[in-house]
């Protein structure tokens, strides 16, 4: 019993010694623990749902920045594609000029064969057909080249880029046909000159 009396006396004296601030500190400690628990739960919730707790003004600002970045990325992607198409168009134009030079030399050879009395109608028809296809390919290349400058003023740049791609493909197919016709015409002209 004495022991319990001593303990109660000690606790009573401690309550007199420890002011009310200790009690306030203990409630602050509880508040801090509650806040920490709330932050931890919020963090865990963000990790599992992938959402963030942001006020609406900040959210709008972030959405605007994301949209701006997406537009810049799209613009850079379009410029990169156009630069690539520009290189392809330049090479296609050079190839068209090369085939045009071959066609001109073939026409000169056919004129010479014709003056020597050879029948060059078949070869001349092939050369004429190759010339028409070459003109069409050159026109398509010129339209595609003009379209590359109109991409950024277009209301739908993506569609304009797809149109340019289709024009390039069309021109390349026609140039392939020209090459094949010229190869046949040259072989026929060689056999005529060897007769």
Order of alpha helices (4+ residues) and beta strands (2+ residues): alpha-alpha-alpha-alpha-alpha
